[in-house]
Amino acid sequence: MRAGDRCRDAELVPDERGRTARPEADCPVEVALAAVAGRWTTLVLRELMHGPAAYGDLRERLPEISSKVLAERLQALAERELVSRERLAGFPVRTRYRLTPAGEALRPLLVELYRTGERLTGRR
């Protein structure tokens, strides 16, 4: 039996990219999971969902994150084109981060992940 023969749920697997027998990098589910993967990533995204923020603002809102990890998460999100950077004029130079339209598109995923987590932990 082929993998595609087992995947008959059109909502769950609407096209051929989801009918594989192993994870593929271009599978939409894998792409979405990679976008939010990594410790602190969902929290950085959550903070940016409220609007653009400077690096220092993000550090204040997430005081437990190390500077190194925050920089790494912002870099990874920028590389995935989920976050854009804007250098602000003045001294010292400041950088403001904002979600791109692709980053904004993660909102329903984050909301549903939260709801699912509540159900899985019996809190809802």
Secondary structure, DSSP 8 states (H G I E B T S, - for coil): --HHHH---TTT--SGGG--SS--TT-HHHHHHHHH-STTHHHHHHHHHTS-EEHHHHHHHSTTS-HHHHHHHHHHHHHTTSEEEEEESSSS-EEEEEE-HHHHTTHHHHHHHHHHHHHHTT--
